[in-house]
Amino acid sequence: MGDVFKALADPTRRTILDELTDRNGQTLFEICARLATKHGLGSSRQAISQHLDVLEEAGLVEIRREGRYKFHYINTAPLEPIVERWLKKGSA
């Protein structure tokens, strides 16, 4: 599993996670289109694909194949240890 903090450090990757939170299970084409139209990000498909690879490596994105399509889903499980470590201790 990759570094969650490194994956979250990039604003484009955080925006991708925002988009998957808004509408989970998108293809690369859909993610690129939403980033361009909603956020004005003109990143290439290759750049977005590389961002998705980093997010997948960190466990924040899961990929499921259906035929020739790859669908991307957010996975918040890697964030739970962070919440436990810093947020829940202070509220107890």
PDB file of N, CA, C and O in Angstrom, chain B, residues numbered from 101:
ATOM      1  N   MET B 101       0.848  -1.180   0.000  1.00  0.00           N
ATOM      2  CA  MET B 101       0.000   0.000   0.000  1.00  0.00           C
ATOM      3  C   MET B 101       0.890   1.238   0.000  1.00  0.00           C
ATOM      4  O   MET B 101       1.865   1.316   0.747  1.00  0.00           O
ATOM      5  N   GLY B 102       0.548   2.184  -0.830  1.00  0.00           N
ATOM      6  CA  GLY B 102       1.331   3.408  -0.961  1.00  0.00           C
ATOM      7  C   GLY B 102       1.044   4.399   0.158  1.00  0.00           C
ATOM      8  O   GLY B 102       0.256   4.122   1.062  1.00  0.00           O
ATOM      9  N   ASP B 103       1.670   5.512   0.088  1.00  0.00           N
ATOM     10  CA  ASP B 103       1.557   6.553   1.096  1.00  0.00           C
ATOM     11  C   ASP B 103       0.283   7.377   0.877  1.00  0.00           C
ATOM     12  O   ASP B 103       0.148   8.071  -0.131  1.00  0.00           O
ATOM     13  N   VAL B 104      -0.634   7.293   1.817  1.00  0.00           N
ATOM     14  CA  VAL B 104      -1.903   8.019   1.719  1.00  0.00           C
ATOM     15  C   VAL B 104      -1.663   9.520   1.722  1.00  0.00           C
ATOM     16  O   VAL B 104      -2.304  10.255   0.971  1.00  0.00           O
ATOM     17  N   PHE B 105      -0.739   9.982   2.568  1.00  0.00           N
ATOM     18  CA  PHE B 105      -0.470  11.421   2.648  1.00  0.00           C
ATOM     19  C   PHE B 105       0.100  11.953   1.338  1.00  0.00           C
ATOM     20  O   PHE B 105      -0.268  13.041   0.896  1.00  0.00           O
ATOM     21  N   LYS B 106       0.994  11.192   0.719  1.00  0.00           N
ATOM     22  CA  LYS B 106       1.552  11.601  -0.578  1.00  0.00           C
ATOM     23  C   LYS B 106       0.440  11.674  -1.627  1.00  0.00           C
ATOM     24  O   LYS B 106       0.395  12.602  -2.434  1.00  0.00           O
ATOM     25  N   ALA B 107      -0.449  10.690  -1.604  1.00  0.00           N
ATOM     26  CA  ALA B 107      -1.544  10.665  -2.571  1.00  0.00           C
ATOM     27  C   ALA B 107      -2.467  11.862  -2.381  1.00  0.00           C
ATOM     28  O   ALA B 107      -2.958  12.432  -3.355  1.00  0.00           O
ATOM     29  N   LEU B 108      -2.700  12.241  -1.139  1.00  0.00           N
ATOM     30  CA  LEU B 108      -3.609  13.358  -0.855  1.00  0.00           C
ATOM     31  C   LEU B 108      -2.950  14.722  -0.989  1.00  0.00           C
ATOM     32  O   LEU B 108      -3.636  15.744  -0.985  1.00  0.00           O
ATOM     33  N   ALA B 109      -1.631  14.750  -1.109  1.00  0.00           N
ATOM     34  CA  ALA B 109      -0.910  16.024  -1.180  1.00  0.00           C
ATOM     35  C   ALA B 109      -1.193  16.801  -2.462  1.00  0.00           C
ATOM     36  O   ALA B 109      -1.084  18.027  -2.479  1.00  0.00           O
ATOM     37  N   ASP B 110      -1.552  16.108  -3.521  1.00  0.00           N
ATOM     38  CA  ASP B 110      -1.759  16.763  -4.815  1.00  0.00           C
ATOM     39  C   ASP B 110      -3.210  17.234  -4.954  1.00  0.00           C
ATOM     40  O   ASP B 110      -4.131  16.445  -4.746  1.00  0.00           O
ATOM     41  N   PRO B 111      -3.427  18.503  -5.301  1.00  0.00           N
ATOM     42  CA  PRO B 111      -4.797  19.014  -5.420  1.00  0.00           C
ATOM     43  C   PRO B 111      -5.618  18.322  -6.512  1.00  0.00           C
ATOM     44  O   PRO B 111      -6.830  18.173  -6.363  1.00  0.00           O
ATOM     45  N   THR B 112      -4.987  17.904  -7.590  1.00  0.00           N
ATOM     46  CA  THR B 112      -5.734  17.205  -8.646  1.00  0.00           C
ATOM     47  C   THR B 112      -6.242  15.866  -8.131  1.00  0.00           C
ATOM     48  O   THR B 112      -7.369  15.472  -8.430  1.00  0.00           O
ATOM     49  N   ARG B 113      -5.420  15.169  -7.363  1.00  0.00           N
ATOM     50  CA  ARG B 113      -5.858  13.885  -6.822  1.00  0.00           C
ATOM     51  C   ARG B 113      -6.993  14.072  -5.818  1.00  0.00           C
ATOM     52  O   ARG B 113      -7.914  13.256  -5.766  1.00  0.00           O
ATOM     53  N   ARG B 114      -6.933  15.137  -5.023  1.00  0.00           N
ATOM     54  CA  ARG B 114      -8.043  15.409  -4.101  1.00  0.00           C
ATOM     55  C   ARG B 114      -9.323  15.725  -4.873  1.00  0.00           C
ATOM     56  O   ARG B 114     -10.412  15.325  -4.462  1.00  0.00           O
ATOM     57  N   THR B 115      -9.193  16.434  -5.981  1.00  0.00           N
ATOM     58  CA  THR B 115     -10.362  16.745  -6.806  1.00  0.00           C
ATOM     59  C   THR B 115     -10.935  15.468  -7.430  1.00  0.00           C
ATOM     60  O   THR B 115     -12.152  15.317  -7.527  1.00  0.00           O
ATOM     61  N   ILE B 116     -10.071  14.565  -7.847  1.00  0.00           N
ATOM     62  CA  ILE B 116     -10.544  13.278  -8.378  1.00  0.00           C
ATOM     63  C   ILE B 116     -11.341  12.540  -7.301  1.00  0.00           C
ATOM     64  O   ILE B 116     -12.405  11.991  -7.588  1.00  0.00           O
ATOM     65  N   LEU B 117     -10.841  12.522  -6.076  1.00  0.00           N
ATOM     66  CA  LEU B 117     -11.571  11.862  -4.991  1.00  0.00           C
ATOM     67  C   LEU B 117     -12.903  12.561  -4.720  1.00  0.00           C
ATOM     68  O   LEU B 117     -13.903  11.903  -4.434  1.00  0.00           O
ATOM     69  N   ASP B 118     -12.919  13.895  -4.809  1.00  0.00           N
ATOM     70  CA  ASP B 118     -14.179  14.630  -4.662  1.00  0.00           C
ATOM     71  C   ASP B 118     -15.182  14.188  -5.719  1.00  0.00           C
ATOM     72  O   ASP B 118     -16.360  13.983  -5.425  1.00  0.00           O
ATOM     73  N   GLU B 119     -14.706  14.043  -6.944  1.00  0.00           N
ATOM     74  CA  GLU B 119     -15.593  13.626  -8.034  1.00  0.00           C
ATOM     75  C   GLU B 119     -16.113  12.205  -7.827  1.00  0.00           C
ATOM     76  O   GLU B 119     -17.275  11.916  -8.113  1.00  0.00           O
ATOM     77  N   LEU B 120     -15.254  11.324  -7.331  1.00  0.00           N
ATOM     78  CA  LEU B 120     -15.700   9.947  -7.072  1.00  0.00           C
ATOM     79  C   LEU B 120     -16.647   9.894  -5.875  1.00  0.00           C
ATOM     80  O   LEU B 120     -17.513   9.021  -5.806  1.00  0.00           O
ATOM     81  N   THR B 121     -16.486  10.821  -4.937  1.00  0.00           N
ATOM     82  CA  THR B 121     -17.428  10.900  -3.822  1.00  0.00           C
ATOM     83  C   THR B 121     -18.784  11.357  -4.336  1.00  0.00           C
ATOM     84  O   THR B 121     -19.824  10.861  -3.902  1.00  0.00           O
ATOM     85  N   ASP B 122     -18.763  12.307  -5.263  1.00  0.00           N
ATOM     86  CA  ASP B 122     -19.993  12.842  -5.855  1.00  0.00           C
ATOM     87  C   ASP B 122     -20.694  11.800  -6.723  1.00  0.00           C
ATOM     88  O   ASP B 122     -21.917  11.665  -6.675  1.00  0.00           O
ATOM     89  N   ARG B 123     -19.911  11.061  -7.519  1.00  0.00           N
ATOM     90  CA  ARG B 123     -20.478  10.040  -8.417  1.00  0.00           C
ATOM     91  C   ARG B 123     -19.464   8.915  -8.550  1.00  0.00           C
ATOM     92  O   ARG B 123     -18.534   8.993  -9.353  1.00  0.00           O
ATOM     93  N   ASN B 124     -19.651   7.884  -7.769  1.00  0.00           N
ATOM     94  CA  ASN B 124     -18.719   6.765  -7.717  1.00  0.00           C
ATOM     95  C   ASN B 124     -18.866   5.873  -8.942  1.00  0.00           C
ATOM     96  O   ASN B 124     -19.940   5.806  -9.539  1.00  0.00           O
ATOM     97  N   GLY B 125     -17.788   5.189  -9.315  1.00  0.00           N
ATOM     98  CA  GLY B 125     -17.843   4.226 -10.409  1.00  0.00           C
ATOM     99  C   GLY B 125     -17.743   4.858 -11.779  1.00  0.00           C
ATOM    100  O   GLY B 125     -18.558   4.569 -12.655  1.00  0.00           O
ATOM    101  N   GLN B 126     -16.750   5.722 -11.980  1.00  0.00           N
ATOM    102  CA  GLN B 126     -16.585   6.409 -13.258  1.00  0.00           C
ATOM    103  C   GLN B 126     -15.421   5.812 -14.053  1.00  0.00           C
ATOM    104  O   GLN B 126     -14.471   5.266 -13.491  1.00  0.00           O
ATOM    105  N   THR B 127     -15.528   5.934 -15.359  1.00  0.00           N
ATOM    106  CA  THR B 127     -14.425   5.559 -16.240  1.00  0.00           C
ATOM    107  C   THR B 127     -13.430   6.721 -16.306  1.00  0.00           C
ATOM    108  O   THR B 127     -13.725   7.831 -15.864  1.00  0.00           O
ATOM    109  N   LEU B 128     -12.259   6.451 -16.859  1.00  0.00           N
ATOM    110  CA  LEU B 128     -11.257   7.503 -17.048  1.00  0.00           C
ATOM    111  C   LEU B 128     -11.832   8.636 -17.895  1.00  0.00           C
ATOM    112  O   LEU B 128     -11.627   9.809 -17.583  1.00  0.00           O
ATOM    113  N   PHE B 129     -12.540   8.296 -18.948  1.00  0.00           N
ATOM    114  CA  PHE B 129     -13.134   9.309 -19.822  1.00  0.00           C
ATOM    115  C   PHE B 129     -14.095  10.201 -19.031  1.00  0.00           C
ATOM    116  O   PHE B 129     -14.066  11.424 -19.173  1.00  0.00           O
ATOM    117  N   GLU B 130     -14.942   9.592 -18.201  1.00  0.00           N
ATOM    118  CA  GLU B 130     -15.900  10.373 -17.411  1.00  0.00           C
ATOM    119  C   GLU B 130     -15.192  11.281 -16.411  1.00  0.00           C
ATOM    120  O   GLU B 130     -15.572  12.439 -16.240  1.00  0.00           O
ATOM    121  N   ILE B 131     -14.170  10.757 -15.757  1.00  0.00           N
ATOM    122  CA  ILE B 131     -13.424  11.568 -14.788  1.00  0.00           C
ATOM    123  C   ILE B 131     -12.780  12.762 -15.486  1.00  0.00           C
ATOM    124  O   ILE B 131     -12.860  13.889 -14.996  1.00  0.00           O
ATOM    125  N   CYS B 132     -12.147  12.516 -16.621  1.00  0.00           N
ATOM    126  CA  CYS B 132     -11.512  13.619 -17.372  1.00  0.00           C
ATOM    127  C   CYS B 132     -12.537  14.673 -17.778  1.00  0.00           C
ATOM    128  O   CYS B 132     -12.281  15.872 -17.670  1.00  0.00           O
ATOM    129  N   ALA B 133     -13.691  14.222 -18.242  1.00  0.00           N
ATOM    130  CA  ALA B 133     -14.732  15.159 -18.672  1.00  0.00           C
ATOM    131  C   ALA B 133     -15.233  16.000 -17.508  1.00  0.00           C
ATOM    132  O   ALA B 133     -15.419  17.208 -17.651  1.00  0.00           O
ATOM    133  N   ARG B 134     -15.451  15.381 -16.371  1.00  0.00           N
ATOM    134  CA  ARG B 134     -15.944  16.118 -15.198  1.00  0.00           C
ATOM    135  C   ARG B 134     -14.898  17.087 -14.671  1.00  0.00           C
ATOM    136  O   ARG B 134     -15.232  18.196 -14.254  1.00  0.00           O
ATOM    137  N   LEU B 135     -13.628  16.676 -14.685  1.00  0.00           N
ATOM    138  CA  LEU B 135     -12.567  17.579 -14.230  1.00  0.00           C
ATOM    139  C   LEU B 135     -12.467  18.801 -15.140  1.00  0.00           C
ATOM    140  O   LEU B 135     -12.229  19.913 -14.671  1.00  0.00           O
ATOM    141  N   ALA B 136     -12.650  18.588 -16.442  1.00  0.00           N
ATOM    142  CA  ALA B 136     -12.570  19.692 -17.394  1.00  0.00           C
ATOM    143  C   ALA B 136     -13.771  20.628 -17.269  1.00  0.00           C
ATOM    144  O   ALA B 136     -13.611  21.848 -17.247  1.00  0.00           O
ATOM    145  N   THR B 137     -14.963  20.060 -17.187  1.00  0.00           N
ATOM    146  CA  THR B 137     -16.161  20.898 -17.191  1.00  0.00           C
ATOM    147  C   THR B 137     -16.440  21.551 -15.843  1.00  0.00           C
ATOM    148  O   THR B 137     -16.795  22.729 -15.795  1.00  0.00           O
ATOM    149  N   LYS B 138     -16.288  20.816 -14.755  1.00  0.00           N
ATOM    150  CA  LYS B 138     -16.620  21.353 -13.435  1.00  0.00           C
ATOM    151  C   LYS B 138     -15.488  22.145 -12.794  1.00  0.00           C
ATOM    152  O   LYS B 138     -15.729  23.069 -12.017  1.00  0.00           O
ATOM    153  N   HIS B 139     -14.254  21.781 -13.123  1.00  0.00           N
ATOM    154  CA  HIS B 139     -13.120  22.370 -12.412  1.00  0.00           C
ATOM    155  C   HIS B 139     -12.141  23.095 -13.331  1.00  0.00           C
ATOM    156  O   HIS B 139     -11.172  23.687 -12.857  1.00  0.00           O
ATOM    157  N   GLY B 140     -12.382  23.054 -14.620  1.00  0.00           N
ATOM    158  CA  GLY B 140     -11.510  23.727 -15.565  1.00  0.00           C
ATOM    159  C   GLY B 140     -10.112  23.136 -15.655  1.00  0.00           C
ATOM    160  O   GLY B 140      -9.177  23.815 -16.081  1.00  0.00           O
ATOM    161  N   LEU B 141      -9.963  21.885 -15.260  1.00  0.00           N
ATOM    162  CA  LEU B 141      -8.654  21.229 -15.331  1.00  0.00           C
ATOM    163  C   LEU B 141      -8.461  20.651 -16.728  1.00  0.00           C
ATOM    164  O   LEU B 141      -9.256  19.828 -17.182  1.00  0.00           O
ATOM    165  N   GLY B 142      -7.426  21.076 -17.390  1.00  0.00           N
ATOM    166  CA  GLY B 142      -7.154  20.618 -18.746  1.00  0.00           C
ATOM    167  C   GLY B 142      -6.081  19.546 -18.812  1.00  0.00           C
ATOM    168  O   GLY B 142      -5.339  19.469 -19.792  1.00  0.00           O
ATOM    169  N   SER B 143      -5.992  18.722 -17.785  1.00  0.00           N
ATOM    170  CA  SER B 143      -4.977  17.664 -17.763  1.00  0.00           C
ATOM    171  C   SER B 143      -5.286  16.614 -18.828  1.00  0.00           C
ATOM    172  O   SER B 143      -6.443  16.351 -19.155  1.00  0.00           O
ATOM    173  N   SER B 144      -4.224  16.029 -19.352  1.00  0.00           N
ATOM    174  CA  SER B 144      -4.394  14.984 -20.365  1.00  0.00           C
ATOM    175  C   SER B 144      -4.932  13.710 -19.709  1.00  0.00           C
ATOM    176  O   SER B 144      -4.854  13.536 -18.493  1.00  0.00           O
ATOM    177  N   ARG B 145      -5.474  12.835 -20.537  1.00  0.00           N
ATOM    178  CA  ARG B 145      -5.948  11.544 -20.031  1.00  0.00           C
ATOM    179  C   ARG B 145      -4.800  10.776 -19.394  1.00  0.00           C
ATOM    180  O   ARG B 145      -4.987  10.096 -18.385  1.00  0.00           O
ATOM    181  N   GLN B 146      -3.613  10.885 -19.982  1.00  0.00           N
ATOM    182  CA  GLN B 146      -2.454  10.189 -19.433  1.00  0.00           C
ATOM    183  C   GLN B 146      -2.112  10.722 -18.037  1.00  0.00           C
ATOM    184  O   GLN B 146      -1.797   9.943 -17.138  1.00  0.00           O
ATOM    185  N   ALA B 147      -2.173  12.026 -17.855  1.00  0.00           N
ATOM    186  CA  ALA B 147      -1.882  12.621 -16.545  1.00  0.00           C
ATOM    187  C   ALA B 147      -2.907  12.170 -15.503  1.00  0.00           C
ATOM    188  O   ALA B 147      -2.542  11.822 -14.380  1.00  0.00           O
ATOM    189  N   ILE B 148      -4.181  12.177 -15.875  1.00  0.00           N
ATOM    190  CA  ILE B 148      -5.229  11.751 -14.950  1.00  0.00           C
ATOM    191  C   ILE B 148      -5.063  10.266 -14.633  1.00  0.00           C
ATOM    192  O   ILE B 148      -5.265   9.847 -13.493  1.00  0.00           O
ATOM    193  N   SER B 149      -4.700   9.481 -15.626  1.00  0.00           N
ATOM    194  CA  SER B 149      -4.453   8.057 -15.418  1.00  0.00           C
ATOM    195  C   SER B 149      -3.313   7.844 -14.413  1.00  0.00           C
ATOM    196  O   SER B 149      -3.387   6.954 -13.566  1.00  0.00           O
ATOM    197  N   GLN B 150      -2.278   8.652 -14.512  1.00  0.00           N
ATOM    198  CA  GLN B 150      -1.163   8.545 -13.567  1.00  0.00           C
ATOM    199  C   GLN B 150      -1.604   8.939 -12.154  1.00  0.00           C
ATOM    200  O   GLN B 150      -1.180   8.320 -11.179  1.00  0.00           O
ATOM    201  N   HIS B 151      -2.442   9.954 -12.042  1.00  0.00           N
ATOM    202  CA  HIS B 151      -2.985  10.327 -10.733  1.00  0.00           C
ATOM    203  C   HIS B 151      -3.822   9.177 -10.160  1.00  0.00           C
ATOM    204  O   HIS B 151      -3.731   8.873  -8.971  1.00  0.00           O
ATOM    205  N   LEU B 152      -4.621   8.552 -10.995  1.00  0.00           N
ATOM    206  CA  LEU B 152      -5.436   7.419 -10.545  1.00  0.00           C
ATOM    207  C   LEU B 152      -4.549   6.260 -10.097  1.00  0.00           C
ATOM    208  O   LEU B 152      -4.886   5.558  -9.144  1.00  0.00           O
ATOM    209  N   ASP B 153      -3.421   6.052 -10.773  1.00  0.00           N
ATOM    210  CA  ASP B 153      -2.477   5.004 -10.368  1.00  0.00           C
ATOM    211  C   ASP B 153      -1.943   5.264  -8.963  1.00  0.00           C
ATOM    212  O   ASP B 153      -1.838   4.340  -8.157  1.00  0.00           O
ATOM    213  N   VAL B 154      -1.605   6.523  -8.666  1.00  0.00           N
ATOM    214  CA  VAL B 154      -1.103   6.880  -7.333  1.00  0.00           C
ATOM    215  C   VAL B 154      -2.195   6.644  -6.284  1.00  0.00           C
ATOM    216  O   VAL B 154      -1.924   6.107  -5.210  1.00  0.00           O
ATOM    217  N   LEU B 155      -3.426   7.047  -6.603  1.00  0.00           N
ATOM    218  CA  LEU B 155      -4.540   6.846  -5.682  1.00  0.00           C
ATOM    219  C   LEU B 155      -4.819   5.357  -5.466  1.00  0.00           C
ATOM    220  O   LEU B 155      -5.140   4.937  -4.355  1.00  0.00           O
ATOM    221  N   GLU B 156      -4.697   4.569  -6.522  1.00  0.00           N
ATOM    222  CA  GLU B 156      -4.896   3.125  -6.403  1.00  0.00           C
ATOM    223  C   GLU B 156      -3.786   2.504  -5.557  1.00  0.00           C
ATOM    224  O   GLU B 156      -4.049   1.651  -4.709  1.00  0.00           O
ATOM    225  N   GLU B 157      -2.556   2.930  -5.788  1.00  0.00           N
ATOM    226  CA  GLU B 157      -1.406   2.434  -5.016  1.00  0.00           C
ATOM    227  C   GLU B 157      -1.591   2.709  -3.521  1.00  0.00           C
ATOM    228  O   GLU B 157      -1.212   1.889  -2.685  1.00  0.00           O
ATOM    229  N   ALA B 158      -2.175   3.864  -3.188  1.00  0.00           N
ATOM    230  CA  ALA B 158      -2.419   4.237  -1.794  1.00  0.00           C
ATOM    231  C   ALA B 158      -3.667   3.554  -1.234  1.00  0.00           C
ATOM    232  O   ALA B 158      -3.962   3.679  -0.045  1.00  0.00           O
ATOM    233  N   GLY B 159      -4.391   2.843  -2.074  1.00  0.00           N
ATOM    234  CA  GLY B 159      -5.598   2.156  -1.627  1.00  0.00           C
ATOM    235  C   GLY B 159      -6.828   3.032  -1.584  1.00  0.00           C
ATOM    236  O   GLY B 159      -7.876   2.595  -1.108  1.00  0.00           O
ATOM    237  N   LEU B 160      -6.728   4.265  -2.072  1.00  0.00           N
ATOM    238  CA  LEU B 160      -7.856   5.194  -2.027  1.00  0.00           C
ATOM    239  C   LEU B 160      -8.825   5.031  -3.194  1.00  0.00           C
ATOM    240  O   LEU B 160      -9.953   5.523  -3.146  1.00  0.00           O
ATOM    241  N   VAL B 161      -8.382   4.345  -4.230  1.00  0.00           N
ATOM    242  CA  VAL B 161      -9.231   4.069  -5.391  1.00  0.00           C
ATOM    243  C   VAL B 161      -9.133   2.589  -5.715  1.00  0.00           C
ATOM    244  O   VAL B 161      -8.048   2.009  -5.729  1.00  0.00           O
ATOM    245  N   GLU B 162     -10.282   1.992  -5.973  1.00  0.00           N
ATOM    246  CA  GLU B 162     -10.338   0.602  -6.421  1.00  0.00           C
ATOM    247  C   GLU B 162     -10.850   0.593  -7.854  1.00  0.00           C
ATOM    248  O   GLU B 162     -11.688   1.410  -8.235  1.00  0.00           O
ATOM    249  N   ILE B 163     -10.334  -0.336  -8.635  1.00  0.00           N
ATOM    250  CA  ILE B 163     -10.716  -0.430 -10.043  1.00  0.00           C
ATOM    251  C   ILE B 163     -11.404  -1.763 -10.275  1.00  0.00           C
ATOM    252  O   ILE B 163     -10.942  -2.812  -9.826  1.00  0.00           O
ATOM    253  N   ARG B 164     -12.517  -1.695 -10.986  1.00  0.00           N
ATOM    254  CA  ARG B 164     -13.239  -2.907 -11.390  1.00  0.00           C
ATOM    255  C   ARG B 164     -13.394  -2.877 -12.900  1.00  0.00           C
ATOM    256  O   ARG B 164     -13.789  -1.868 -13.484  1.00  0.00           O
ATOM    257  N   ARG B 165     -13.081  -3.986 -13.506  1.00  0.00           N
ATOM    258  CA  ARG B 165     -13.213  -4.098 -14.961  1.00  0.00           C
ATOM    259  C   ARG B 165     -14.558  -4.726 -15.308  1.00  0.00           C
ATOM    260  O   ARG B 165     -14.999  -5.697 -14.694  1.00  0.00           O
ATOM    261  N   GLU B 166     -15.186  -4.138 -16.308  1.00  0.00           N
ATOM    262  CA  GLU B 166     -16.420  -4.692 -16.881  1.00  0.00           C
ATOM    263  C   GLU B 166     -16.245  -4.626 -18.384  1.00  0.00           C
ATOM    264  O   GLU B 166     -16.356  -3.562 -18.993  1.00  0.00           O
ATOM    265  N   GLY B 167     -15.968  -5.780 -18.973  1.00  0.00           N
ATOM    266  CA  GLY B 167     -15.678  -5.805 -20.403  1.00  0.00           C
ATOM    267  C   GLY B 167     -14.408  -5.038 -20.671  1.00  0.00           C
ATOM    268  O   GLY B 167     -13.373  -5.298 -20.058  1.00  0.00           O
ATOM    269  N   ARG B 168     -14.484  -4.098 -21.583  1.00  0.00           N
ATOM    270  CA  ARG B 168     -13.289  -3.312 -21.908  1.00  0.00           C
ATOM    271  C   ARG B 168     -13.182  -2.019 -21.110  1.00  0.00           C
ATOM    272  O   ARG B 168     -12.282  -1.213 -21.345  1.00  0.00           O
ATOM    273  N   TYR B 169     -14.094  -1.821 -20.172  1.00  0.00           N
ATOM    274  CA  TYR B 169     -14.108  -0.597 -19.377  1.00  0.00           C
ATOM    275  C   TYR B 169     -13.557  -0.841 -17.977  1.00  0.00           C
ATOM    276  O   TYR B 169     -13.738  -1.909 -17.392  1.00  0.00           O
ATOM    277  N   LYS B 170     -12.879   0.180 -17.458  1.00  0.00           N
ATOM    278  CA  LYS B 170     -12.397   0.175 -16.086  1.00  0.00           C
ATOM    279  C   LYS B 170     -13.169   1.248 -15.324  1.00  0.00           C
ATOM    280  O   LYS B 170     -13.188   2.414 -15.720  1.00  0.00           O
ATOM    281  N   PHE B 171     -13.799   0.845 -14.240  1.00  0.00           N
ATOM    282  CA  PHE B 171     -14.556   1.774 -13.413  1.00  0.00           C
ATOM    283  C   PHE B 171     -13.789   2.023 -12.121  1.00  0.00           C
ATOM    284  O   PHE B 171     -13.251   1.096 -11.517  1.00  0.00           O
ATOM    285  N   HIS B 172     -13.746   3.283 -11.708  1.00  0.00           N
ATOM    286  CA  HIS B 172     -12.972   3.705 -10.546  1.00  0.00           C
ATOM    287  C   HIS B 172     -13.923   4.031  -9.395  1.00  0.00           C
ATOM    288  O   HIS B 172     -14.915   4.740  -9.567  1.00  0.00           O
ATOM    289  N   TYR B 173     -13.596   3.494  -8.216  1.00  0.00           N
ATOM    290  CA  TYR B 173     -14.417   3.670  -7.022  1.00  0.00           C
ATOM    291  C   TYR B 173     -13.550   4.179  -5.878  1.00  0.00           C
ATOM    292  O   TYR B 173     -12.411   3.743  -5.709  1.00  0.00           O
ATOM    293  N   ILE B 174     -14.092   5.095  -5.101  1.00  0.00           N
ATOM    294  CA  ILE B 174     -13.352   5.596  -3.941  1.00  0.00           C
ATOM    295  C   ILE B 174     -13.382   4.538  -2.834  1.00  0.00           C
ATOM    296  O   ILE B 174     -14.377   3.834  -2.659  1.00  0.00           O
ATOM    297  N   ASN B 175     -12.287   4.440  -2.101  1.00  0.00           N
ATOM    298  CA  ASN B 175     -12.177   3.545  -0.959  1.00  0.00           C
ATOM    299  C   ASN B 175     -11.659   4.379   0.207  1.00  0.00           C
ATOM    300  O   ASN B 175     -10.507   4.811   0.192  1.00  0.00           O
ATOM    301  N   THR B 176     -12.485   4.607   1.205  1.00  0.00           N
ATOM    302  CA  THR B 176     -12.094   5.460   2.329  1.00  0.00           C
ATOM    303  C   THR B 176     -11.420   4.685   3.462  1.00  0.00           C
ATOM    304  O   THR B 176     -10.992   5.292   4.444  1.00  0.00           O
ATOM    305  N   ALA B 177     -11.315   3.371   3.350  1.00  0.00           N
ATOM    306  CA  ALA B 177     -10.715   2.559   4.419  1.00  0.00           C
ATOM    307  C   ALA B 177      -9.304   3.021   4.811  1.00  0.00           C
ATOM    308  O   ALA B 177      -8.996   3.023   6.003  1.00  0.00           O
ATOM    309  N   PRO B 178      -8.426   3.417   3.861  1.00  0.00           N
ATOM    310  CA  PRO B 178      -7.092   3.870   4.271  1.00  0.00           C
ATOM    311  C   PRO B 178      -7.107   5.160   5.104  1.00  0.00           C
ATOM    312  O   PRO B 178      -6.105   5.498   5.734  1.00  0.00           O
ATOM    313  N   LEU B 179      -8.227   5.874   5.110  1.00  0.00           N
ATOM    314  CA  LEU B 179      -8.322   7.106   5.898  1.00  0.00           C
ATOM    315  C   LEU B 179      -8.709   6.836   7.352  1.00  0.00           C
ATOM    316  O   LEU B 179      -8.507   7.691   8.215  1.00  0.00           O
ATOM    317  N   GLU B 180      -9.263   5.657   7.626  1.00  0.00           N
ATOM    318  CA  GLU B 180      -9.740   5.349   8.974  1.00  0.00           C
ATOM    319  C   GLU B 180      -8.636   5.397  10.032  1.00  0.00           C
ATOM    320  O   GLU B 180      -8.877   5.937  11.112  1.00  0.00           O
ATOM    321  N   PRO B 181      -7.432   4.858   9.778  1.00  0.00           N
ATOM    322  CA  PRO B 181      -6.377   4.969  10.796  1.00  0.00           C
ATOM    323  C   PRO B 181      -6.001   6.424  11.100  1.00  0.00           C
ATOM    324  O   PRO B 181      -5.623   6.743  12.227  1.00  0.00           O
ATOM    325  N   ILE B 182      -6.102   7.294  10.113  1.00  0.00           N
ATOM    326  CA  ILE B 182      -5.802   8.716  10.322  1.00  0.00           C
ATOM    327  C   ILE B 182      -6.853   9.327  11.244  1.00  0.00           C
ATOM    328  O   ILE B 182      -6.527  10.071  12.169  1.00  0.00           O
ATOM    329  N   VAL B 183      -8.106   9.004  10.981  1.00  0.00           N
ATOM    330  CA  VAL B 183      -9.201   9.502  11.824  1.00  0.00           C
ATOM    331  C   VAL B 183      -9.033   8.982  13.248  1.00  0.00           C
ATOM    332  O   VAL B 183      -9.164   9.740  14.209  1.00  0.00           O
ATOM    333  N   GLU B 184      -8.746   7.698  13.382  1.00  0.00           N
ATOM    334  CA  GLU B 184      -8.553   7.109  14.709  1.00  0.00           C
ATOM    335  C   GLU B 184      -7.389   7.769  15.445  1.00  0.00           C
ATOM    336  O   GLU B 184      -7.481   8.041  16.642  1.00  0.00           O
ATOM    337  N   ARG B 185      -6.316   8.022  14.741  1.00  0.00           N
ATOM    338  CA  ARG B 185      -5.097   8.530  15.374  1.00  0.00           C
ATOM    339  C   ARG B 185      -5.256   9.964  15.877  1.00  0.00           C
ATOM    340  O   ARG B 185      -4.841  10.278  16.993  1.00  0.00           O
ATOM    341  N   TRP B 186      -5.853  10.834  15.062  1.00  0.00           N
ATOM    342  CA  TRP B 186      -5.849  12.243  15.417  1.00  0.00           C
ATOM    343  C   TRP B 186      -7.223  12.826  15.751  1.00  0.00           C
ATOM    344  O   TRP B 186      -7.308  13.769  16.538  1.00  0.00           O
ATOM    345  N   LEU B 187      -8.270  12.302  15.187  1.00  0.00           N
ATOM    346  CA  LEU B 187      -9.567  12.926  15.412  1.00  0.00           C
ATOM    347  C   LEU B 187     -10.347  12.299  16.555  1.00  0.00           C
ATOM    348  O   LEU B 187     -10.963  13.016  17.344  1.00  0.00           O
ATOM    349  N   LYS B 188     -10.334  10.996  16.659  1.00  0.00           N
ATOM    350  CA  LYS B 188     -11.138  10.346  17.697  1.00  0.00           C
ATOM    351  C   LYS B 188     -10.493  10.430  19.074  1.00  0.00           C
ATOM    352  O   LYS B 188     -11.207  10.448  20.077  1.00  0.00           O
ATOM    353  N   LYS B 189      -9.164  10.482  19.155  1.00  0.00           N
ATOM    354  CA  LYS B 189      -8.499  10.581  20.458  1.00  0.00           C
ATOM    355  C   LYS B 189      -8.851  11.890  21.150  1.00  0.00           C
ATOM    356  O   LYS B 189      -9.055  11.922  22.364  1.00  0.00           O
ATOM    357  N   GLY B 190      -8.923  12.973  20.375  1.00  0.00           N
ATOM    358  CA  GLY B 190      -9.198  14.282  20.954  1.00  0.00           C
ATOM    359  C   GLY B 190     -10.621  14.443  21.444  1.00  0.00           C
ATOM    360  O   GLY B 190     -10.882  15.269  22.318  1.00  0.00           O
ATOM    361  N   SER B 191     -11.546  13.668  20.897  1.00  0.00           N
ATOM    362  CA  SER B 191     -12.953  13.817  21.285  1.00  0.00           C
ATOM    363  C   SER B 191     -13.334  12.898  22.441  1.00  0.00           C
ATOM    364  O   SER B 191     -14.450  12.980  22.954  1.00  0.00           O
ATOM    365  N   ALA B 192     -12.422  12.027  22.855  1.00  0.00           N
ATOM    366  CA  ALA B 192     -12.753  11.078  23.934  1.00  0.00           C
ATOM    367  C   ALA B 192     -12.579  11.694  25.299  1.00  0.00           C
ATOM    368  O   ALA B 192     -12.815  11.032  26.309  1.00  0.00           O
TER     369      ALA B 192
END
